[in-house]
Amino acid sequence: MSRVAFPGLGIEEFNIDPVAFTLFGREIYWYGIVISFAFLVCIGLALRDSKKFGVRHDDIIDFTLFVIPAAVVGARLFYVAFKWEEYAGSPLDIFAIWNGGLGIYGAILVSIVTAYIFAKRRKLSILRFFDFVVPYLALGQAVGRWGNFFNVEAYGTQTTLPWRMEITAPDGISTISVHPTFLYESLWNLGVFALLIWYRKRNKLPGEVFLLYMVLYGVGRFWIEGLRIDSLMLGGFRVSQLLAGVFAVSLAAVIIIRRKRADALSKASTGKGDNITSIDK
């Protein structure tokens, strides 16, 4: 159990126990409860909105049954890949996900592949299916980050900012004030979710909502990851920060290129392209 406070916000110290309760001798953690709640909220909203976008309830439910286990496996393998020295001597520990160790980019990448295969098998429009489901991914991340709060993890470097999070270790002696990076990412993703929901109703280019998510999440994760002290590393680079930067820049370029092409096609279809060509000649 750890003690946490937000003194700059007037929130006094309180205790956090990562274990919610015990069931049949097995400890049930708040982290798992929060993640499960995040999934339920996202599924509920997707079912509510699906008819507006021509997606059947059965497709949402079936996709959920595939993507949840796939995302967990992807997140675990991503983490293990960059922490292999901890598992090389005892590979069976790879399956002990209750001991912690998940990488969100592993979950995202595997979920993308799963969504692609699912949409293709169901003969759905792949890009439009991506555009429909991706806002709920952002919402799930926003809610799920609070699991890190209950575990008192995924925080950043020390700071004196007014919204600093003060942590007292279980020994009751050492106390540090740190960036609540779990909160930063939760709020950022909540904003991304709201923007994507707004834009999804107005989007004209299939796939652009998905691309926008990858850019916005990448931008947010890039600067937030730079504050964290528990990053997965590849040489001297923070893995998630590197991926975030690559995705944000490359997919922003894709958005710009696609829009330019769409504008060119639009002008050509209205005859403007022909007029410009004749003037140039």
PLY file of the C-alpha trace (Angstrom):
ply
format ascii 1.0
element vertex 281
property float x
property float y
property float z
element edge 280
property int vertex1
property int vertex2
end_header
0.00 0.00 0.00
1.30 3.47 -0.92
0.31 6.94 0.20
-0.48 9.54 -2.46
-1.31 13.25 -2.31
-1.72 16.25 -4.61
-0.66 19.01 -2.18
-0.68 21.78 -4.78
-4.36 21.03 -5.49
-5.33 20.76 -1.85
-5.84 16.99 -2.00
-4.55 15.52 1.23
-2.64 12.27 1.55
-4.62 9.04 1.17
-3.75 5.36 0.95
-3.93 3.33 -2.26
-4.12 -0.45 -2.19
-3.73 -1.98 -5.67
-5.77 -5.00 -4.52
-9.52 -4.39 -4.66
-10.58 -7.65 -2.99
-9.81 -11.37 -2.79
-11.96 -13.95 -4.57
-11.45 -17.69 -3.99
-7.98 -17.00 -2.69
-7.00 -14.93 -5.72
-6.26 -11.22 -5.37
-8.30 -9.07 -7.74
-6.48 -5.88 -8.67
-7.99 -2.48 -9.35
-5.91 -2.38 -12.54
-7.84 -5.30 -14.03
-11.15 -3.85 -12.89
-10.38 -0.48 -14.49
-9.29 -2.08 -17.78
-12.43 -4.25 -17.83
-14.58 -1.18 -17.15
-12.85 0.66 -20.01
-13.68 -2.20 -22.40
-17.32 -2.27 -21.28
-17.75 1.49 -21.73
-16.24 1.37 -25.22
-18.32 -1.62 -26.28
-21.50 0.02 -24.97
-20.86 3.25 -26.86
-19.90 1.39 -30.04
-23.14 -0.61 -29.91
-25.12 2.58 -29.34
-23.55 4.35 -32.33
-23.12 1.43 -34.73
-26.40 1.78 -36.65
-25.60 5.39 -37.54
-22.50 4.17 -39.38
-23.92 1.02 -40.92
-22.13 -1.40 -38.58
-24.11 -4.35 -37.25
-24.28 -5.16 -33.54
-23.14 -8.70 -34.27
-19.98 -7.38 -35.94
-19.17 -5.21 -32.90
-19.63 -8.08 -30.46
-17.70 -10.58 -32.59
-14.88 -8.10 -33.17
-14.66 -7.51 -29.42
-14.28 -11.22 -28.77
-11.31 -11.31 -31.14
-9.61 -8.01 -30.38
-9.54 -8.11 -26.56
-7.43 -11.27 -26.19
-5.34 -10.27 -29.21
-4.61 -6.85 -27.66
-3.60 -8.40 -24.33
-1.27 -10.86 -26.07
0.21 -8.09 -28.21
0.77 -5.82 -25.22
2.46 -8.61 -23.28
4.73 -9.72 -26.12
5.74 -6.11 -26.80
6.77 -5.66 -23.17
8.59 -9.01 -22.99
10.49 -8.30 -26.22
12.12 -5.24 -24.66
12.57 -6.82 -21.23
13.79 -10.19 -22.45
16.69 -10.28 -19.99
14.11 -10.60 -17.20
12.39 -13.59 -18.84
15.21 -15.45 -20.58
15.92 -17.55 -17.50
12.27 -18.28 -16.69
10.19 -18.12 -19.90
7.06 -19.43 -18.15
6.86 -16.05 -16.40
5.86 -14.61 -19.76
2.36 -15.97 -19.10
2.14 -14.39 -15.62
0.54 -11.16 -16.76
-0.95 -10.68 -13.28
2.57 -9.70 -12.19
2.44 -6.71 -14.54
4.19 -5.83 -17.76
2.16 -4.60 -20.74
3.18 -2.33 -23.62
0.36 -0.25 -25.08
1.91 0.01 -28.55
1.92 -3.77 -28.76
-1.82 -3.73 -28.08
-2.40 -0.99 -30.67
-0.42 -2.66 -33.44
-1.99 -6.09 -32.89
-5.45 -4.51 -32.67
-4.89 -2.83 -36.05
-3.92 -6.13 -37.65
-6.90 -7.86 -36.01
-9.30 -5.16 -37.21
-7.92 -5.42 -40.75
-8.34 -9.20 -40.88
-11.79 -9.04 -39.27
-13.09 -6.37 -41.66
-11.70 -8.22 -44.66
-13.26 -11.53 -43.59
-16.63 -9.87 -42.93
-16.39 -7.97 -46.24
-16.67 -4.63 -44.47
-15.11 -1.44 -45.77
-11.74 -1.67 -43.99
-11.02 2.05 -43.77
-14.54 2.95 -42.70
-14.47 0.21 -40.07
-11.20 1.63 -38.75
-12.75 5.10 -38.66
-15.70 3.80 -36.68
-13.83 1.86 -33.98
-10.72 3.99 -33.40
-12.34 6.75 -31.29
-13.27 4.09 -28.73
-9.64 3.00 -28.61
-8.73 6.52 -27.49
-11.50 6.47 -24.88
-10.39 3.05 -23.64
-6.87 4.39 -23.18
-8.17 7.44 -21.32
-10.09 5.29 -18.84
-7.53 2.50 -18.68
-4.71 4.82 -17.60
-6.38 5.09 -14.21
-5.34 1.50 -13.64
-1.78 2.88 -13.44
-2.96 5.28 -10.73
-4.15 2.42 -8.54
-0.85 0.62 -9.11
1.03 3.87 -8.37
3.05 3.48 -11.56
3.66 5.14 -14.93
4.58 8.42 -13.27
7.28 10.82 -14.36
10.30 12.69 -13.16
10.31 14.85 -10.05
8.67 18.26 -10.27
7.46 21.18 -8.15
4.50 22.08 -10.39
1.18 22.79 -8.62
-0.42 19.59 -9.94
2.50 17.39 -8.82
1.71 13.99 -7.34
3.38 13.26 -4.03
4.16 9.60 -3.40
5.18 8.10 -0.08
6.69 4.63 -0.47
5.27 1.64 1.46
8.16 1.96 3.95
6.61 5.27 5.04
9.96 7.05 4.81
10.86 8.20 1.29
8.59 10.75 -0.39
8.89 12.22 -3.90
6.86 14.69 -5.94
6.49 13.64 -9.57
4.68 14.36 -12.83
1.37 12.40 -12.85
2.00 11.24 -16.41
-0.83 8.69 -16.19
-3.15 11.69 -15.72
-1.56 13.63 -18.57
-2.15 10.76 -20.96
-5.67 10.12 -19.68
-6.69 13.74 -20.26
-4.92 13.87 -23.63
-6.67 10.73 -24.85
-10.02 12.00 -23.60
-9.50 15.11 -25.71
-8.48 12.96 -28.70
-11.65 10.87 -28.25
-13.87 13.98 -28.22
-12.16 15.40 -31.32
-12.40 12.11 -33.23
-16.10 11.69 -32.41
-16.73 15.23 -33.67
-14.63 14.73 -36.80
-16.04 11.28 -37.60
-19.39 12.86 -38.45
-17.74 15.27 -40.87
-15.00 13.14 -42.39
-15.05 12.83 -46.18
-11.97 10.67 -46.75
-12.22 7.05 -45.54
-9.42 6.21 -43.14
-8.68 9.77 -42.09
-10.19 9.41 -38.61
-7.86 6.49 -37.99
-4.86 8.39 -39.34
-5.77 11.41 -37.22
-5.86 9.20 -34.12
-2.39 7.84 -34.86
-1.02 11.36 -35.33
-2.68 12.88 -32.25
-1.89 9.94 -29.98
1.67 9.96 -31.29
2.11 13.67 -30.53
0.76 13.28 -27.00
2.67 10.11 -26.24
5.91 11.60 -27.58
6.08 14.41 -25.05
4.52 12.45 -22.17
6.89 9.50 -22.64
9.80 11.93 -22.37
8.75 12.65 -18.77
8.45 9.04 -17.65
11.09 7.14 -15.70
9.93 3.59 -16.51
10.13 3.58 -20.31
10.97 0.49 -22.33
14.36 1.17 -23.93
16.03 0.20 -27.18
19.63 1.21 -26.84
19.50 4.84 -25.82
15.98 5.42 -27.16
12.61 5.20 -25.44
10.71 2.68 -27.58
7.25 4.23 -27.22
8.59 7.73 -27.81
10.40 6.61 -30.93
7.31 4.86 -32.32
5.11 7.81 -31.39
7.36 10.24 -33.26
7.60 8.03 -36.35
3.83 7.46 -36.51
2.96 11.11 -35.88
5.28 12.47 -38.59
4.79 9.78 -41.24
1.01 9.57 -40.95
0.63 13.36 -40.83
2.44 13.31 -44.18
0.00 10.66 -45.43
-2.96 12.86 -44.44
-1.50 15.84 -46.32
-0.72 13.78 -49.43
-4.19 12.19 -49.49
-5.88 15.57 -49.13
-3.83 17.06 -51.95
-4.75 14.15 -54.18
-8.42 14.44 -53.22
-8.36 18.17 -54.02
-6.71 17.51 -57.36
-9.31 14.89 -58.26
-12.08 17.23 -57.17
-10.77 20.03 -59.37
-10.34 17.67 -62.29
-13.90 16.40 -61.95
-15.28 19.96 -62.07
-13.18 20.89 -65.09
-10.86 23.21 -63.20
-7.94 20.95 -63.82
-8.49 21.17 -67.60
-8.61 24.98 -67.49
-5.34 25.15 -65.55
-3.71 22.76 -68.02
-4.78 24.84 -71.01
-3.50 28.04 -69.42
-0.14 26.41 -68.68
0.12 25.35 -72.30
0 1
1 2
2 3
3 4
4 5
5 6
6 7
7 8
8 9
9 10
10 11
11 12
12 13
13 14
14 15
15 16
16 17
17 18
18 19
19 20
20 21
21 22
22 23
23 24
24 25
25 26
26 27
27 28
28 29
29 30
30 31
31 32
32 33
33 34
34 35
35 36
36 37
37 38
38 39
39 40
40 41
41 42
42 43
43 44
44 45
45 46
46 47
47 48
48 49
49 50
50 51
51 52
52 53
53 54
54 55
55 56
56 57
57 58
58 59
59 60
60 61
61 62
62 63
63 64
64 65
65 66
66 67
67 68
68 69
69 70
70 71
71 72
72 73
73 74
74 75
75 76
76 77
77 78
78 79
79 80
80 81
81 82
82 83
83 84
84 85
85 86
86 87
87 88
88 89
89 90
90 91
91 92
92 93
93 94
94 95
95 96
96 97
97 98
98 99
99 100
100 101
101 102
102 103
103 104
104 105
105 106
106 107
107 108
108 109
109 110
110 111
111 112
112 113
113 114
114 115
115 116
116 117
117 118
118 119
119 120
120 121
121 122
122 123
123 124
124 125
125 126
126 127
127 128
128 129
129 130
130 131
131 132
132 133
133 134
134 135
135 136
136 137
137 138
138 139
139 140
140 141
141 142
142 143
143 144
144 145
145 146
146 147
147 148
148 149
149 150
150 151
151 152
152 153
153 154
154 155
155 156
156 157
157 158
158 159
159 160
160 161
161 162
162 163
163 164
164 165
165 166
166 167
167 168
168 169
169 170
170 171
171 172
172 173
173 174
174 175
175 176
176 177
177 178
178 179
179 180
180 181
181 182
182 183
183 184
184 185
185 186
186 187
187 188
188 189
189 190
190 191
191 192
192 193
193 194
194 195
195 196
196 197
197 198
198 199
199 200
200 201
201 202
202 203
203 204
204 205
205 206
206 207
207 208
208 209
209 210
210 211
211 212
212 213
213 214
214 215
215 216
216 217
217 218
218 219
219 220
220 221
221 222
222 223
223 224
224 225
225 226
226 227
227 228
228 229
229 230
230 231
231 232
232 233
233 234
234 235
235 236
236 237
237 238
238 239
239 240
240 241
241 242
242 243
243 244
244 245
245 246
246 247
247 248
248 249
249 250
250 251
251 252
252 253
253 254
254 255
255 256
256 257
257 258
258 259
259 260
260 261
261 262
262 263
263 264
264 265
265 266
266 267
267 268
268 269
269 270
270 271
271 272
272 273
273 274
274 275
275 276
276 277
277 278
278 279
279 280
